[in-house]
């Protein structure tokens, strides 16, 4: 999932995700493996694992697949060589881009990132060059299809520890602090809500609108190439997609 949770973007990415489900499950499995290796296989005491499980469920990863990933990761040596590296840079016309990766070869990944940014009209920056333009938040998107009672959702979300609930024509957006993400997810899931998207995101403080057709084409290609890379977990940006 890339960008922030605009409904049109979410629906498009969901369709693309269905076509690439095997690759997405592999990436989430890697995230689970690293979480288990760093904090153990029990999600009640491992917040990173709990967050990864929530992300897996939001992407319709079957429970037995999640359980197998955890058991496999708990084996000796699983996830040993992967490290989390965040890359920052600029796309066409100054669009700010954050790329979260899990890699077992930082030289390969850095070369790939630089190649993509250079090829599609941007440039890879230094650590911190765009991070200050984003706020990290837990974000839950629930479809506004007439079956969800707005007042009840607001009450349930705030009682669970959410910071805010925004109502749009086609969806509700619940936001939390990153530390409260798992608790809010569990409470809303137990209350019967289903999510179109649920993960900790880098949310832009402001957005950049692209008007040049070449810039739009290059920005789409940059995102596609980044997301297709096996080392990339998530791509965030402040492009205001139409």
Steps between C-alpha positions, in 0.01 A plus 500: 500500500638838407412858571236603749150357520310667219206276416568486125862409570399233749254335262753504215774359722264233633437384144871493426563322830258222403708438188824498700376326813782244508765771495320703768469195727873437454581857604272487803646160590843659500372777726355240738831308500702807594248594771511150649880494495525836677224452759385138510196312363242623753308802363365586845850611603644580156337818368684486164367149439151609604513787249627267225214258569247785476652601166487138382132469589417831329658351185282187534790273592344175632539431871670166438753670272569758772544221759738308272705815441534556875595137570750497215649830617536368855741235368871552548652746254173629348519866408861520614638698210225751430526860611251783479625797296297808411590693185388856434501700181314715252294395202412722202431868585610453861254232614627372835545120515572263790587136426499240777712193425603171658820383336773241538732699272503875560738566208263337252196677641668842507609458137146402399349800682744743341435352156123536528511859624751603233317323218162658571586864551583509869798464729581293805566723801664470839341377820257761633467696176122445472402322824415832667218546246311196635333393824497134596147381585301184525229520233190283457273539198145361519268511199200731543251274324192565714554205732716691752334723759712815510424595861567146623829484309614832646408383851665161457816649350547770763428253780765270352758781516484655153594865456248594233235374259445671164187439293521519122241416236643155427695411812575564866858561610606424856840629614707406803847549637735224378521362856121453517463343156479135609261564792263701280518238225409219739214697655344599167548152354330350807214748451445357151657765276687399185781708354584604147839605633665479842863582567739751651560760230714803430228760445597813303451837667452663158455368148657569161280508190653396169365657181762404241409171328863387489539560874181302569620213281843496664353516851275201427798308356715587803234371740442184293872416480551563871203285601606218266842479667514200734685698768239778520230467764315832462519821296369831635480831316325837501377492140134598489377234260179574314 
